[in-house]
Amino acid sequence: MSKLSREEIFETADKIYFEFMNYIDDSTVAEFVEDDPDNPKGTRDTKKGQELFDSIEFHLENIL
């Protein structure tokens, strides 16, 4: 069992994910994040982006 709550793990994964996005070039970011057609001012993860986020969460759950 993790020492962090599910919400804390999600928030930590979110911070790591977007920190990573800040360090890669825009064309690479586009592989992970795309405009959200349901929210004109928002974005959403691509399939590859969701897989990366899920992987970060999984590893945090297992080490914390």
PDB file as gemmi writes it, atoms N, CA and C in Angstrom:
CRYST1    1.000    1.000    1.000  90.00  90.00  90.00 P 1                      
ATOM      1  N   MET A   1       0.841  -1.184   0.000  1.00  0.00           N  
ATOM      2  CA  MET A   1       0.000   0.000   0.000  1.00  0.00           C  
ATOM      3  C   MET A   1       0.882   1.241   0.000  1.00  0.00           C  
ATOM      4  N   SER A   2       0.496   2.209  -0.778  1.00  0.00           N  
ATOM      5  CA  SER A   2       1.252   3.446  -0.896  1.00  0.00           C  
ATOM      6  C   SER A   2       1.095   4.320   0.339  1.00  0.00           C  
ATOM      7  N   LYS A   3       2.132   5.082   0.637  1.00  0.00           N  
ATOM      8  CA  LYS A   3       2.080   6.033   1.744  1.00  0.00           C  
ATOM      9  C   LYS A   3       1.320   7.291   1.342  1.00  0.00           C  
ATOM     10  N   LEU A   4       1.129   7.485   0.051  1.00  0.00           N  
ATOM     11  CA  LEU A   4       0.385   8.634  -0.457  1.00  0.00           C  
ATOM     12  C   LEU A   4      -1.029   8.208  -0.821  1.00  0.00           C  
ATOM     13  N   SER A   5      -1.954   9.141  -0.729  1.00  0.00           N  
ATOM     14  CA  SER A   5      -3.325   8.860  -1.149  1.00  0.00           C  
ATOM     15  C   SER A   5      -3.379   8.785  -2.675  1.00  0.00           C  
ATOM     16  N   ARG A   6      -4.446   8.242  -3.179  1.00  0.00           N  
ATOM     17  CA  ARG A   6      -4.643   8.144  -4.632  1.00  0.00           C  
ATOM     18  C   ARG A   6      -4.567   9.535  -5.266  1.00  0.00           C  
ATOM     19  N   GLU A   7      -5.164  10.523  -4.609  1.00  0.00           N  
ATOM     20  CA  GLU A   7      -5.155  11.896  -5.116  1.00  0.00           C  
ATOM     21  C   GLU A   7      -3.733  12.471  -5.136  1.00  0.00           C  
ATOM     22  N   GLU A   8      -2.958  12.195  -4.083  1.00  0.00           N  
ATOM     23  CA  GLU A   8      -1.578  12.683  -4.030  1.00  0.00           C  
ATOM     24  C   GLU A   8      -0.719  12.036  -5.118  1.00  0.00           C  
ATOM     25  N   ILE A   9      -0.957  10.766  -5.388  1.00  0.00           N  
ATOM     26  CA  ILE A   9      -0.236  10.084  -6.456  1.00  0.00           C  
ATOM     27  C   ILE A   9      -0.591  10.707  -7.799  1.00  0.00           C  
ATOM     28  N   PHE A  10      -1.885  10.953  -8.031  1.00  0.00           N  
ATOM     29  CA  PHE A  10      -2.336  11.585  -9.273  1.00  0.00           C  
ATOM     30  C   PHE A  10      -1.685  12.960  -9.431  1.00  0.00           C  
ATOM     31  N   GLU A  11      -1.720  13.778  -8.387  1.00  0.00           N  
ATOM     32  CA  GLU A  11      -1.155  15.126  -8.445  1.00  0.00           C  
ATOM     33  C   GLU A  11       0.352  15.088  -8.714  1.00  0.00           C  
ATOM     34  N   THR A  12       1.050  14.142  -8.102  1.00  0.00           N  
ATOM     35  CA  THR A  12       2.485  14.009  -8.306  1.00  0.00           C  
ATOM     36  C   THR A  12       2.781  13.557  -9.736  1.00  0.00           C  
ATOM     37  N   ALA A  13       2.012  12.601 -10.234  1.00  0.00           N  
ATOM     38  CA  ALA A  13       2.176  12.139 -11.613  1.00  0.00           C  
ATOM     39  C   ALA A  13       1.914  13.289 -12.585  1.00  0.00           C  
ATOM     40  N   ASP A  14       0.911  14.086 -12.307  1.00  0.00           N  
ATOM     41  CA  ASP A  14       0.567  15.232 -13.149  1.00  0.00           C  
ATOM     42  C   ASP A  14       1.731  16.231 -13.192  1.00  0.00           C  
ATOM     43  N   LYS A  15       2.328  16.509 -12.049  1.00  0.00           N  
ATOM     44  CA  LYS A  15       3.463  17.440 -11.987  1.00  0.00           C  
ATOM     45  C   LYS A  15       4.651  16.900 -12.782  1.00  0.00           C  
ATOM     46  N   ILE A  16       4.953  15.627 -12.614  1.00  0.00           N  
ATOM     47  CA  ILE A  16       6.076  15.015 -13.336  1.00  0.00           C  
ATOM     48  C   ILE A  16       5.805  15.035 -14.840  1.00  0.00           C  
ATOM     49  N   TYR A  17       4.602  14.672 -15.234  1.00  0.00           N  
ATOM     50  CA  TYR A  17       4.217  14.633 -16.647  1.00  0.00           C  
ATOM     51  C   TYR A  17       4.398  15.995 -17.300  1.00  0.00           C  
ATOM     52  N   PHE A  18       3.856  17.044 -16.677  1.00  0.00           N  
ATOM     53  CA  PHE A  18       3.938  18.366 -17.291  1.00  0.00           C  
ATOM     54  C   PHE A  18       5.325  18.978 -17.164  1.00  0.00           C  
ATOM     55  N   GLU A  19       6.073  18.609 -16.164  1.00  0.00           N  
ATOM     56  CA  GLU A  19       7.471  19.048 -16.082  1.00  0.00           C  
ATOM     57  C   GLU A  19       8.247  18.467 -17.260  1.00  0.00           C  
ATOM     58  N   PHE A  20       7.997  17.200 -17.553  1.00  0.00           N  
ATOM     59  CA  PHE A  20       8.613  16.549 -18.703  1.00  0.00           C  
ATOM     60  C   PHE A  20       8.222  17.271 -19.994  1.00  0.00           C  
ATOM     61  N   MET A  21       6.963  17.614 -20.149  1.00  0.00           N  
ATOM     62  CA  MET A  21       6.482  18.307 -21.347  1.00  0.00           C  
ATOM     63  C   MET A  21       7.176  19.661 -21.520  1.00  0.00           C  
ATOM     64  N   ASN A  22       7.523  20.310 -20.420  1.00  0.00           N  
ATOM     65  CA  ASN A  22       8.196  21.611 -20.486  1.00  0.00           C  
ATOM     66  C   ASN A  22       9.612  21.514 -21.048  1.00  0.00           C  
ATOM     67  N   TYR A  23      10.196  20.321 -21.031  1.00  0.00           N  
ATOM     68  CA  TYR A  23      11.574  20.152 -21.465  1.00  0.00           C  
ATOM     69  C   TYR A  23      11.729  19.592 -22.869  1.00  0.00           C  
ATOM     70  N   ILE A  24      10.639  19.244 -23.506  1.00  0.00           N  
ATOM     71  CA  ILE A  24      10.745  18.699 -24.863  1.00  0.00           C  
ATOM     72  C   ILE A  24      10.209  19.708 -25.871  1.00  0.00           C  
ATOM     73  N   ASP A  25      10.619  19.558 -27.118  1.00  0.00           N  
ATOM     74  CA  ASP A  25      10.219  20.518 -28.143  1.00  0.00           C  
ATOM     75  C   ASP A  25       8.739  20.345 -28.507  1.00  0.00           C  
ATOM     76  N   ASP A  26       8.182  21.396 -29.098  1.00  0.00           N  
ATOM     77  CA  ASP A  26       6.745  21.428 -29.387  1.00  0.00           C  
ATOM     78  C   ASP A  26       6.280  20.289 -30.286  1.00  0.00           C  
ATOM     79  N   SER A  27       7.097  19.915 -31.254  1.00  0.00           N  
ATOM     80  CA  SER A  27       6.659  18.826 -32.134  1.00  0.00           C  
ATOM     81  C   SER A  27       6.583  17.507 -31.384  1.00  0.00           C  
ATOM     82  N   THR A  28       7.447  17.327 -30.404  1.00  0.00           N  
ATOM     83  CA  THR A  28       7.384  16.112 -29.586  1.00  0.00           C  
ATOM     84  C   THR A  28       6.216  16.186 -28.619  1.00  0.00           C  
ATOM     85  N   VAL A  29       5.970  17.354 -28.038  1.00  0.00           N  
ATOM     86  CA  VAL A  29       4.814  17.529 -27.146  1.00  0.00           C  
ATOM     87  C   VAL A  29       3.536  17.125 -27.877  1.00  0.00           C  
ATOM     88  N   ALA A  30       3.457  17.455 -29.154  1.00  0.00           N  
ATOM     89  CA  ALA A  30       2.259  17.142 -29.944  1.00  0.00           C  
ATOM     90  C   ALA A  30       1.991  15.639 -30.033  1.00  0.00           C  
ATOM     91  N   GLU A  31       3.003  14.819 -29.779  1.00  0.00           N  
ATOM     92  CA  GLU A  31       2.800  13.370 -29.747  1.00  0.00           C  
ATOM     93  C   GLU A  31       2.059  12.940 -28.477  1.00  0.00           C  
ATOM     94  N   PHE A  32       2.082  13.791 -27.445  1.00  0.00           N  
ATOM     95  CA  PHE A  32       1.527  13.453 -26.145  1.00  0.00           C  
ATOM     96  C   PHE A  32       0.270  14.248 -25.779  1.00  0.00           C  
ATOM     97  N   VAL A  33       0.165  15.454 -26.322  1.00  0.00           N  
ATOM     98  CA  VAL A  33      -0.943  16.351 -25.968  1.00  0.00           C  
ATOM     99  C   VAL A  33      -1.521  16.942 -27.253  1.00  0.00           C  
ATOM    100  N   GLU A  34      -2.847  17.023 -27.312  1.00  0.00           N  
ATOM    101  CA  GLU A  34      -3.518  17.597 -28.481  1.00  0.00           C  
ATOM    102  C   GLU A  34      -4.634  18.520 -28.022  1.00  0.00           C  
ATOM    103  N   ASP A  35      -5.093  19.372 -28.938  1.00  0.00           N  
ATOM    104  CA  ASP A  35      -6.235  20.229 -28.628  1.00  0.00           C  
ATOM    105  C   ASP A  35      -7.459  19.359 -28.363  1.00  0.00           C  
ATOM    106  N   ASP A  36      -8.271  19.800 -27.424  1.00  0.00           N  
ATOM    107  CA  ASP A  36      -9.489  19.065 -27.068  1.00  0.00           C  
ATOM    108  C   ASP A  36     -10.657  19.662 -27.843  1.00  0.00           C  
ATOM    109  N   PRO A  37     -11.242  18.918 -28.766  1.00  0.00           N  
ATOM    110  CA  PRO A  37     -12.353  19.462 -29.555  1.00  0.00           C  
ATOM    111  C   PRO A  37     -13.602  19.754 -28.709  1.00  0.00           C  
ATOM    112  N   ASP A  38     -13.701  19.143 -27.545  1.00  0.00           N  
ATOM    113  CA  ASP A  38     -14.846  19.378 -26.658  1.00  0.00           C  
ATOM    114  C   ASP A  38     -14.647  20.588 -25.759  1.00  0.00           C  
ATOM    115  N   ASN A  39     -13.428  21.103 -25.702  1.00  0.00           N  
ATOM    116  CA  ASN A  39     -13.117  22.269 -24.873  1.00  0.00           C  
ATOM    117  C   ASN A  39     -12.168  23.159 -25.683  1.00  0.00           C  
ATOM    118  N   PRO A  40     -12.707  24.163 -26.366  1.00  0.00           N  
ATOM    119  CA  PRO A  40     -11.895  24.986 -27.273  1.00  0.00           C  
ATOM    120  C   PRO A  40     -10.648  25.611 -26.636  1.00  0.00           C  
ATOM    121  N   LYS A  41     -10.656  25.815 -25.352  1.00  0.00           N  
ATOM    122  CA  LYS A  41      -9.502  26.418 -24.681  1.00  0.00           C  
ATOM    123  C   LYS A  41      -8.626  25.368 -23.991  1.00  0.00           C  
ATOM    124  N   GLY A  42      -8.974  24.099 -24.159  1.00  0.00           N  
ATOM    125  CA  GLY A  42      -8.274  23.045 -23.422  1.00  0.00           C  
ATOM    126  C   GLY A  42      -7.510  22.085 -24.305  1.00  0.00           C  
ATOM    127  N   THR A  43      -6.794  21.193 -23.636  1.00  0.00           N  
ATOM    128  CA  THR A  43      -6.061  20.132 -24.307  1.00  0.00           C  
ATOM    129  C   THR A  43      -6.416  18.799 -23.660  1.00  0.00           C  
ATOM    130  N   ARG A  44      -5.989  17.742 -24.305  1.00  0.00           N  
ATOM    131  CA  ARG A  44      -6.157  16.400 -23.746  1.00  0.00           C  
ATOM    132  C   ARG A  44      -4.964  15.561 -24.169  1.00  0.00           C  
ATOM    133  N   ASP A  45      -4.770  14.471 -23.472  1.00  0.00           N  
ATOM    134  CA  ASP A  45      -3.677  13.562 -23.810  1.00  0.00           C  
ATOM    135  C   ASP A  45      -4.030  12.762 -25.061  1.00  0.00           C  
ATOM    136  N   THR A  46      -3.028  12.513 -25.870  1.00  0.00           N  
ATOM    137  CA  THR A  46      -3.181  11.543 -26.943  1.00  0.00           C  
ATOM    138  C   THR A  46      -3.103  10.157 -26.294  1.00  0.00           C  
ATOM    139  N   LYS A  47      -3.262   9.120 -27.078  1.00  0.00           N  
ATOM    140  CA  LYS A  47      -3.136   7.768 -26.528  1.00  0.00           C  
ATOM    141  C   LYS A  47      -1.738   7.575 -25.927  1.00  0.00           C  
ATOM    142  N   LYS A  48      -0.732   8.046 -26.634  1.00  0.00           N  
ATOM    143  CA  LYS A  48       0.656   7.941 -26.156  1.00  0.00           C  
ATOM    144  C   LYS A  48       0.833   8.746 -24.870  1.00  0.00           C  
ATOM    145  N   GLY A  49       0.213   9.920 -24.791  1.00  0.00           N  
ATOM    146  CA  GLY A  49       0.294  10.736 -23.587  1.00  0.00           C  
ATOM    147  C   GLY A  49      -0.379  10.070 -22.403  1.00  0.00           C  
ATOM    148  N   GLN A  50      -1.529   9.454 -22.633  1.00  0.00           N  
ATOM    149  CA  GLN A  50      -2.224   8.764 -21.552  1.00  0.00           C  
ATOM    150  C   GLN A  50      -1.423   7.562 -21.071  1.00  0.00           C  
ATOM    151  N   GLU A  51      -0.793   6.861 -21.998  1.00  0.00           N  
ATOM    152  CA  GLU A  51       0.042   5.719 -21.611  1.00  0.00           C  
ATOM    153  C   GLU A  51       1.223   6.173 -20.765  1.00  0.00           C  
ATOM    154  N   LEU A  52       1.846   7.302 -21.124  1.00  0.00           N  
ATOM    155  CA  LEU A  52       2.955   7.828 -20.329  1.00  0.00           C  
ATOM    156  C   LEU A  52       2.475   8.217 -18.935  1.00  0.00           C  
ATOM    157  N   PHE A  53       1.359   8.941 -18.870  1.00  0.00           N  
ATOM    158  CA  PHE A  53       0.830   9.359 -17.575  1.00  0.00           C  
ATOM    159  C   PHE A  53       0.502   8.154 -16.704  1.00  0.00           C  
ATOM    160  N   ASP A  54      -0.155   7.159 -17.290  1.00  0.00           N  
ATOM    161  CA  ASP A  54      -0.507   5.949 -16.542  1.00  0.00           C  
ATOM    162  C   ASP A  54       0.740   5.225 -16.039  1.00  0.00           C  
ATOM    163  N   SER A  55       1.785   5.222 -16.844  1.00  0.00           N  
ATOM    164  CA  SER A  55       3.044   4.583 -16.448  1.00  0.00           C  
ATOM    165  C   SER A  55       3.681   5.318 -15.268  1.00  0.00           C  
ATOM    166  N   ILE A  56       3.659   6.639 -15.298  1.00  0.00           N  
ATOM    167  CA  ILE A  56       4.192   7.427 -14.181  1.00  0.00           C  
ATOM    168  C   ILE A  56       3.409   7.113 -12.911  1.00  0.00           C  
ATOM    169  N   GLU A  57       2.074   7.116 -13.010  1.00  0.00           N  
ATOM    170  CA  GLU A  57       1.232   6.785 -11.847  1.00  0.00           C  
ATOM    171  C   GLU A  57       1.546   5.393 -11.309  1.00  0.00           C  
ATOM    172  N   PHE A  58       1.651   4.429 -12.197  1.00  0.00           N  
ATOM    173  CA  PHE A  58       1.925   3.049 -11.805  1.00  0.00           C  
ATOM    174  C   PHE A  58       3.224   2.962 -11.011  1.00  0.00           C  
ATOM    175  N   HIS A  59       4.263   3.594 -11.524  1.00  0.00           N  
ATOM    176  CA  HIS A  59       5.571   3.532 -10.847  1.00  0.00           C  
ATOM    177  C   HIS A  59       5.542   4.279  -9.524  1.00  0.00           C  
ATOM    178  N   LEU A  60       4.845   5.396  -9.446  1.00  0.00           N  
ATOM    179  CA  LEU A  60       4.721   6.095  -8.170  1.00  0.00           C  
ATOM    180  C   LEU A  60       4.011   5.226  -7.134  1.00  0.00           C  
ATOM    181  N   GLU A  61       2.947   4.560  -7.555  1.00  0.00           N  
ATOM    182  CA  GLU A  61       2.204   3.685  -6.636  1.00  0.00           C  
ATOM    183  C   GLU A  61       3.095   2.578  -6.084  1.00  0.00           C  
ATOM    184  N   ASN A  62       4.020   2.111  -6.919  1.00  0.00           N  
ATOM    185  CA  ASN A  62       4.858   0.984  -6.517  1.00  0.00           C  
ATOM    186  C   ASN A  62       6.108   1.364  -5.727  1.00  0.00           C  
ATOM    187  N   ILE A  63       6.513   2.616  -5.805  1.00  0.00           N  
ATOM    188  CA  ILE A  63       7.718   3.006  -5.062  1.00  0.00           C  
ATOM    189  C   ILE A  63       7.422   3.857  -3.841  1.00  0.00           C  
ATOM    190  N   LEU A  64       6.236   4.423  -3.771  1.00  0.00           N  
ATOM    191  CA  LEU A  64       5.904   5.296  -2.635  1.00  0.00           C  
ATOM    192  C   LEU A  64       5.012   4.584  -1.647  1.00  0.00           C  
TER     193      LEU A  64                                                      
END                                                                             
